[in-house]
Amino acid sequence: MTHASETRFSLPIRVYWEDTDAGGVVYHAAYLCFLERARTEWLRAQGVEQQAWREREDLVFVVRDMQLDFLTPARLDDLLQVDVRLVQLARASLVFSQRIVRQSDGRALLDARVRVACISPSSFRPRGLPPVLREQFQRFLSPVCEEV
């Protein structure tokens, strides 16, 4: 894991057979897993252990909606960088801008905008982000821009 700046987080991910179709090209749904892993590691880097928050505070983060722009395919054995930036912080949700780049040539493969809702898993109802998390996340809020 690397931090390119205080507001940008990056996670390296290797493409394995399980991520590809018969032609060795990354299957479109695999990108969702890559994005999820990077957001999870972003949270972990902020000291947010999701299981602990679920157990102690009845709070989980779930994907509410996402927009994906597939730019060019990744292939078997590619080493990717999955970037994460927090671009919006609302009462009960976070919006991330994410980009997947192939390390060997720096080419952008996918751009994503992901809205994550804060909910109570016991009721599946939205709940406000706890003040301690809001304050913590506020420091990592990045201005909205075209590129991740």
Biotite code that builds the C-alpha atoms (Angstrom):
import biotite.structure as struc

atoms = struc.array([
    struc.Atom([0.000, 0.000, 0.000], chain_id="A", res_id=1, res_name="MET", atom_name="CA", element="C"),
    struc.Atom([1.226, 3.445, -0.779], chain_id="A", res_id=2, res_name="THR", atom_name="CA", element="C"),
    struc.Atom([0.076, 6.949, -0.114], chain_id="A", res_id=3, res_name="HIS", atom_name="CA", element="C"),
    struc.Atom([0.689, 9.201, -3.127], chain_id="A", res_id=4, res_name="ALA", atom_name="CA", element="C"),
    struc.Atom([-0.583, 12.168, -1.113], chain_id="A", res_id=5, res_name="SER", atom_name="CA", element="C"),
    struc.Atom([-2.628, 12.727, 2.014], chain_id="A", res_id=6, res_name="GLU", atom_name="CA", element="C"),
    struc.Atom([-5.901, 12.610, 0.047], chain_id="A", res_id=7, res_name="THR", atom_name="CA", element="C"),
    struc.Atom([-5.017, 9.799, -2.359], chain_id="A", res_id=8, res_name="ARG", atom_name="CA", element="C"),
    struc.Atom([-4.530, 6.174, -1.424], chain_id="A", res_id=9, res_name="PHE", atom_name="CA", element="C"),
    struc.Atom([-3.218, 3.481, -3.766], chain_id="A", res_id=10, res_name="SER", atom_name="CA", element="C"),
    struc.Atom([-3.272, -0.317, -3.535], chain_id="A", res_id=11, res_name="LEU", atom_name="CA", element="C"),
    struc.Atom([-1.278, -2.624, -5.854], chain_id="A", res_id=12, res_name="PRO", atom_name="CA", element="C"),
    struc.Atom([-3.220, -5.622, -7.188], chain_id="A", res_id=13, res_name="ILE", atom_name="CA", element="C"),
    struc.Atom([-1.968, -8.418, -9.460], chain_id="A", res_id=14, res_name="ARG", atom_name="CA", element="C"),
    struc.Atom([-4.309, -9.949, -12.063], chain_id="A", res_id=15, res_name="VAL", atom_name="CA", element="C"),
    struc.Atom([-4.697, -13.718, -11.577], chain_id="A", res_id=16, res_name="TYR", atom_name="CA", element="C"),
    struc.Atom([-6.373, -16.416, -13.695], chain_id="A", res_id=17, res_name="TRP", atom_name="CA", element="C"),
    struc.Atom([-9.464, -16.236, -11.485], chain_id="A", res_id=18, res_name="GLU", atom_name="CA", element="C"),
    struc.Atom([-9.907, -12.566, -12.529], chain_id="A", res_id=19, res_name="ASP", atom_name="CA", element="C"),
    struc.Atom([-9.948, -13.282, -16.263], chain_id="A", res_id=20, res_name="THR", atom_name="CA", element="C"),
    struc.Atom([-12.097, -14.785, -18.972], chain_id="A", res_id=21, res_name="ASP", atom_name="CA", element="C"),
    struc.Atom([-10.921, -17.558, -21.310], chain_id="A", res_id=22, res_name="ALA", atom_name="CA", element="C"),
    struc.Atom([-8.920, -15.024, -23.331], chain_id="A", res_id=23, res_name="GLY", atom_name="CA", element="C"),
    struc.Atom([-6.878, -13.810, -20.361], chain_id="A", res_id=24, res_name="GLY", atom_name="CA", element="C"),
    struc.Atom([-8.719, -10.461, -20.204], chain_id="A", res_id=25, res_name="VAL", atom_name="CA", element="C"),
    struc.Atom([-10.028, -9.249, -16.851], chain_id="A", res_id=26, res_name="VAL", atom_name="CA", element="C"),
    struc.Atom([-13.721, -10.049, -16.554], chain_id="A", res_id=27, res_name="TYR", atom_name="CA", element="C"),
    struc.Atom([-15.726, -6.868, -15.932], chain_id="A", res_id=28, res_name="HIS", atom_name="CA", element="C"),
    struc.Atom([-17.059, -7.977, -12.526], chain_id="A", res_id=29, res_name="ALA", atom_name="CA", element="C"),
    struc.Atom([-13.513, -8.546, -11.215], chain_id="A", res_id=30, res_name="ALA", atom_name="CA", element="C"),
    struc.Atom([-12.962, -4.788, -11.312], chain_id="A", res_id=31, res_name="TYR", atom_name="CA", element="C"),
    struc.Atom([-15.661, -4.432, -8.637], chain_id="A", res_id=32, res_name="LEU", atom_name="CA", element="C"),
    struc.Atom([-13.602, -6.665, -6.334], chain_id="A", res_id=33, res_name="CYS", atom_name="CA", element="C"),
    struc.Atom([-10.461, -4.622, -7.018], chain_id="A", res_id=34, res_name="PHE", atom_name="CA", element="C"),
    struc.Atom([-12.314, -1.394, -6.180], chain_id="A", res_id=35, res_name="LEU", atom_name="CA", element="C"),
    struc.Atom([-13.785, -2.910, -3.003], chain_id="A", res_id=36, res_name="GLU", atom_name="CA", element="C"),
    struc.Atom([-10.395, -4.148, -1.794], chain_id="A", res_id=37, res_name="ARG", atom_name="CA", element="C"),
    struc.Atom([-8.863, -0.719, -2.260], chain_id="A", res_id=38, res_name="ALA", atom_name="CA", element="C"),
    struc.Atom([-11.692, 1.043, -0.390], chain_id="A", res_id=39, res_name="ARG", atom_name="CA", element="C"),
    struc.Atom([-11.430, -1.517, 2.420], chain_id="A", res_id=40, res_name="THR", atom_name="CA", element="C"),
    struc.Atom([-7.674, -0.974, 2.688], chain_id="A", res_id=41, res_name="GLU", atom_name="CA", element="C"),
    struc.Atom([-8.233, 2.803, 2.609], chain_id="A", res_id=42, res_name="TRP", atom_name="CA", element="C"),
    struc.Atom([-10.510, 2.398, 5.649], chain_id="A", res_id=43, res_name="LEU", atom_name="CA", element="C"),
    struc.Atom([-7.973, 0.106, 7.338], chain_id="A", res_id=44, res_name="ARG", atom_name="CA", element="C"),
    struc.Atom([-5.219, 2.696, 6.723], chain_id="A", res_id=45, res_name="ALA", atom_name="CA", element="C"),
    struc.Atom([-7.418, 5.222, 8.570], chain_id="A", res_id=46, res_name="GLN", atom_name="CA", element="C"),
    struc.Atom([-7.633, 2.792, 11.507], chain_id="A", res_id=47, res_name="GLY", atom_name="CA", element="C"),
    struc.Atom([-11.216, 1.785, 10.727], chain_id="A", res_id=48, res_name="VAL", atom_name="CA", element="C"),
    struc.Atom([-11.691, -1.928, 11.354], chain_id="A", res_id=49, res_name="GLU", atom_name="CA", element="C"),
    struc.Atom([-15.062, -2.656, 9.764], chain_id="A", res_id=50, res_name="GLN", atom_name="CA", element="C"),
    struc.Atom([-15.811, -5.793, 11.791], chain_id="A", res_id=51, res_name="GLN", atom_name="CA", element="C"),
    struc.Atom([-15.223, -3.927, 15.054], chain_id="A", res_id=52, res_name="ALA", atom_name="CA", element="C"),
    struc.Atom([-17.564, -1.095, 13.990], chain_id="A", res_id=53, res_name="TRP", atom_name="CA", element="C"),
    struc.Atom([-20.232, -3.642, 13.042], chain_id="A", res_id=54, res_name="ARG", atom_name="CA", element="C"),
    struc.Atom([-19.980, -5.416, 16.382], chain_id="A", res_id=55, res_name="GLU", atom_name="CA", element="C"),
    struc.Atom([-19.611, -2.358, 18.656], chain_id="A", res_id=56, res_name="ARG", atom_name="CA", element="C"),
    struc.Atom([-21.653, 0.294, 16.857], chain_id="A", res_id=57, res_name="GLU", atom_name="CA", element="C"),
    struc.Atom([-24.076, -1.660, 14.613], chain_id="A", res_id=58, res_name="ASP", atom_name="CA", element="C"),
    struc.Atom([-22.572, 0.151, 11.624], chain_id="A", res_id=59, res_name="LEU", atom_name="CA", element="C"),
    struc.Atom([-21.467, -1.064, 8.198], chain_id="A", res_id=60, res_name="VAL", atom_name="CA", element="C"),
    struc.Atom([-20.634, 0.549, 4.870], chain_id="A", res_id=61, res_name="PHE", atom_name="CA", element="C"),
    struc.Atom([-22.457, -0.717, 1.773], chain_id="A", res_id=62, res_name="VAL", atom_name="CA", element="C"),
    struc.Atom([-22.227, 0.293, -1.868], chain_id="A", res_id=63, res_name="VAL", atom_name="CA", element="C"),
    struc.Atom([-25.301, 2.368, -2.748], chain_id="A", res_id=64, res_name="ARG", atom_name="CA", element="C"),
    struc.Atom([-24.462, 3.147, -6.351], chain_id="A", res_id=65, res_name="ASP", atom_name="CA", element="C"),
    struc.Atom([-21.533, 3.364, -8.717], chain_id="A", res_id=66, res_name="MET", atom_name="CA", element="C"),
    struc.Atom([-20.610, 4.672, -12.120], chain_id="A", res_id=67, res_name="GLN", atom_name="CA", element="C"),
    struc.Atom([-17.940, 2.823, -14.073], chain_id="A", res_id=68, res_name="LEU", atom_name="CA", element="C"),
    struc.Atom([-16.084, 3.858, -17.195], chain_id="A", res_id=69, res_name="ASP", atom_name="CA", element="C"),
    struc.Atom([-14.143, 0.939, -18.707], chain_id="A", res_id=70, res_name="PHE", atom_name="CA", element="C"),
    struc.Atom([-11.295, 2.544, -20.659], chain_id="A", res_id=71, res_name="LEU", atom_name="CA", element="C"),
    struc.Atom([-9.050, -0.334, -21.724], chain_id="A", res_id=72, res_name="THR", atom_name="CA", element="C"),
    struc.Atom([-8.728, -3.955, -20.567], chain_id="A", res_id=73, res_name="PRO", atom_name="CA", element="C"),
    struc.Atom([-6.343, -5.393, -18.043], chain_id="A", res_id=74, res_name="ALA", atom_name="CA", element="C"),
    struc.Atom([-4.817, -8.794, -18.756], chain_id="A", res_id=75, res_name="ARG", atom_name="CA", element="C"),
    struc.Atom([-3.478, -11.807, -16.935], chain_id="A", res_id=76, res_name="LEU", atom_name="CA", element="C"),
    struc.Atom([-0.391, -11.005, -14.795], chain_id="A", res_id=77, res_name="ASP", atom_name="CA", element="C"),
    struc.Atom([-0.779, -7.215, -15.100], chain_id="A", res_id=78, res_name="ASP", atom_name="CA", element="C"),
    struc.Atom([0.189, -5.345, -11.946], chain_id="A", res_id=79, res_name="LEU", atom_name="CA", element="C"),
    struc.Atom([-2.415, -2.681, -11.284], chain_id="A", res_id=80, res_name="LEU", atom_name="CA", element="C"),
    struc.Atom([-2.647, 0.326, -8.973], chain_id="A", res_id=81, res_name="GLN", atom_name="CA", element="C"),
    struc.Atom([-6.107, 0.991, -7.594], chain_id="A", res_id=82, res_name="VAL", atom_name="CA", element="C"),
    struc.Atom([-6.377, 4.598, -6.416], chain_id="A", res_id=83, res_name="ASP", atom_name="CA", element="C"),
    struc.Atom([-8.929, 5.840, -3.909], chain_id="A", res_id=84, res_name="VAL", atom_name="CA", element="C"),
    struc.Atom([-9.934, 9.418, -3.114], chain_id="A", res_id=85, res_name="ARG", atom_name="CA", element="C"),
    struc.Atom([-12.727, 10.509, -0.838], chain_id="A", res_id=86, res_name="LEU", atom_name="CA", element="C"),
    struc.Atom([-14.495, 13.323, -2.711], chain_id="A", res_id=87, res_name="VAL", atom_name="CA", element="C"),
    struc.Atom([-17.743, 13.806, -0.799], chain_id="A", res_id=88, res_name="GLN", atom_name="CA", element="C"),
    struc.Atom([-18.840, 13.352, 2.786], chain_id="A", res_id=89, res_name="LEU", atom_name="CA", element="C"),
    struc.Atom([-22.575, 13.492, 3.555], chain_id="A", res_id=90, res_name="ALA", atom_name="CA", element="C"),
    struc.Atom([-24.571, 12.749, 6.710], chain_id="A", res_id=91, res_name="ARG", atom_name="CA", element="C"),
    struc.Atom([-24.891, 9.006, 5.998], chain_id="A", res_id=92, res_name="ALA", atom_name="CA", element="C"),
    struc.Atom([-22.714, 8.413, 2.954], chain_id="A", res_id=93, res_name="SER", atom_name="CA", element="C"),
    struc.Atom([-19.266, 8.771, 1.405], chain_id="A", res_id=94, res_name="LEU", atom_name="CA", element="C"),
    struc.Atom([-18.427, 9.255, -2.266], chain_id="A", res_id=95, res_name="VAL", atom_name="CA", element="C"),
    struc.Atom([-15.158, 7.920, -3.622], chain_id="A", res_id=96, res_name="PHE", atom_name="CA", element="C"),
    struc.Atom([-13.415, 8.591, -6.902], chain_id="A", res_id=97, res_name="SER", atom_name="CA", element="C"),
    struc.Atom([-11.375, 5.582, -7.943], chain_id="A", res_id=98, res_name="GLN", atom_name="CA", element="C"),
    struc.Atom([-9.056, 4.810, -10.833], chain_id="A", res_id=99, res_name="ARG", atom_name="CA", element="C"),
    struc.Atom([-7.336, 1.600, -11.872], chain_id="A", res_id=100, res_name="ILE", atom_name="CA", element="C"),
    struc.Atom([-4.027, 2.046, -13.697], chain_id="A", res_id=101, res_name="VAL", atom_name="CA", element="C"),
    struc.Atom([-1.666, -0.537, -15.213], chain_id="A", res_id=102, res_name="ARG", atom_name="CA", element="C"),
    struc.Atom([1.729, -0.038, -13.570], chain_id="A", res_id=103, res_name="GLN", atom_name="CA", element="C"),
    struc.Atom([3.856, -1.074, -16.550], chain_id="A", res_id=104, res_name="SER", atom_name="CA", element="C"),
    struc.Atom([2.689, 1.752, -18.814], chain_id="A", res_id=105, res_name="ASP", atom_name="CA", element="C"),
    struc.Atom([0.697, 4.057, -16.512], chain_id="A", res_id=106, res_name="GLY", atom_name="CA", element="C"),
    struc.Atom([-2.397, 3.609, -18.656], chain_id="A", res_id=107, res_name="ARG", atom_name="CA", element="C"),
    struc.Atom([-5.759, 4.260, -16.998], chain_id="A", res_id=108, res_name="ALA", atom_name="CA", element="C"),
    struc.Atom([-7.986, 1.181, -17.329], chain_id="A", res_id=109, res_name="LEU", atom_name="CA", element="C"),
    struc.Atom([-11.084, 2.170, -15.376], chain_id="A", res_id=110, res_name="LEU", atom_name="CA", element="C"),
    struc.Atom([-12.561, 5.223, -13.689], chain_id="A", res_id=111, res_name="ASP", atom_name="CA", element="C"),
    struc.Atom([-15.228, 4.825, -11.011], chain_id="A", res_id=112, res_name="ALA", atom_name="CA", element="C"),
    struc.Atom([-17.368, 6.966, -8.778], chain_id="A", res_id=113, res_name="ARG", atom_name="CA", element="C"),
    struc.Atom([-18.723, 4.979, -5.834], chain_id="A", res_id=114, res_name="VAL", atom_name="CA", element="C"),
    struc.Atom([-21.263, 6.106, -3.238], chain_id="A", res_id=115, res_name="ARG", atom_name="CA", element="C"),
    struc.Atom([-21.081, 4.110, -0.017], chain_id="A", res_id=116, res_name="VAL", atom_name="CA", element="C"),
    struc.Atom([-23.941, 4.315, 2.484], chain_id="A", res_id=117, res_name="ALA", atom_name="CA", element="C"),
    struc.Atom([-23.577, 4.048, 6.226], chain_id="A", res_id=118, res_name="CYS", atom_name="CA", element="C"),
    struc.Atom([-26.264, 1.686, 7.550], chain_id="A", res_id=119, res_name="ILE", atom_name="CA", element="C"),
    struc.Atom([-27.259, -0.285, 10.612], chain_id="A", res_id=120, res_name="SER", atom_name="CA", element="C"),
    struc.Atom([-26.928, -3.985, 9.694], chain_id="A", res_id=121, res_name="PRO", atom_name="CA", element="C"),
    struc.Atom([-29.550, -4.970, 12.265], chain_id="A", res_id=122, res_name="SER", atom_name="CA", element="C"),
    struc.Atom([-32.230, -2.840, 10.562], chain_id="A", res_id=123, res_name="SER", atom_name="CA", element="C"),
    struc.Atom([-30.746, -2.224, 7.085], chain_id="A", res_id=124, res_name="PHE", atom_name="CA", element="C"),
    struc.Atom([-31.669, 1.429, 7.550], chain_id="A", res_id=125, res_name="ARG", atom_name="CA", element="C"),
    struc.Atom([-29.375, 4.395, 6.912], chain_id="A", res_id=126, res_name="PRO", atom_name="CA", element="C"),
    struc.Atom([-27.673, 5.931, 9.888], chain_id="A", res_id=127, res_name="ARG", atom_name="CA", element="C"),
    struc.Atom([-25.539, 8.976, 10.304], chain_id="A", res_id=128, res_name="GLY", atom_name="CA", element="C"),
    struc.Atom([-21.808, 8.680, 10.214], chain_id="A", res_id=129, res_name="LEU", atom_name="CA", element="C"),
    struc.Atom([-20.547, 8.807, 13.819], chain_id="A", res_id=130, res_name="PRO", atom_name="CA", element="C"),
    struc.Atom([-18.875, 12.152, 14.648], chain_id="A", res_id=131, res_name="PRO", atom_name="CA", element="C"),
    struc.Atom([-15.502, 10.508, 15.335], chain_id="A", res_id=132, res_name="VAL", atom_name="CA", element="C"),
    struc.Atom([-15.467, 8.999, 11.816], chain_id="A", res_id=133, res_name="LEU", atom_name="CA", element="C"),
    struc.Atom([-16.790, 12.185, 10.195], chain_id="A", res_id=134, res_name="ARG", atom_name="CA", element="C"),
    struc.Atom([-13.984, 14.184, 11.790], chain_id="A", res_id=135, res_name="GLU", atom_name="CA", element="C"),
    struc.Atom([-11.397, 11.618, 10.795], chain_id="A", res_id=136, res_name="GLN", atom_name="CA", element="C"),
    struc.Atom([-12.611, 11.333, 7.181], chain_id="A", res_id=137, res_name="PHE", atom_name="CA", element="C"),
    struc.Atom([-12.871, 15.118, 6.802], chain_id="A", res_id=138, res_name="GLN", atom_name="CA", element="C"),
    struc.Atom([-9.050, 15.288, 6.843], chain_id="A", res_id=139, res_name="ARG", atom_name="CA", element="C"),
    struc.Atom([-8.880, 13.034, 3.774], chain_id="A", res_id=140, res_name="PHE", atom_name="CA", element="C"),
    struc.Atom([-11.514, 14.813, 1.719], chain_id="A", res_id=141, res_name="LEU", atom_name="CA", element="C"),
    struc.Atom([-10.129, 15.568, -1.717], chain_id="A", res_id=142, res_name="SER", atom_name="CA", element="C"),
    struc.Atom([-11.451, 18.236, -4.066], chain_id="A", res_id=143, res_name="PRO", atom_name="CA", element="C"),
    struc.Atom([-13.557, 16.838, -6.909], chain_id="A", res_id=144, res_name="VAL", atom_name="CA", element="C"),
    struc.Atom([-11.532, 16.680, -10.097], chain_id="A", res_id=145, res_name="CYS", atom_name="CA", element="C"),
    struc.Atom([-11.610, 14.971, -13.473], chain_id="A", res_id=146, res_name="GLU", atom_name="CA", element="C"),
    struc.Atom([-8.744, 12.596, -12.726], chain_id="A", res_id=147, res_name="GLU", atom_name="CA", element="C"),
    struc.Atom([-8.277, 10.394, -9.702], chain_id="A", res_id=148, res_name="VAL", atom_name="CA", element="C"),
])
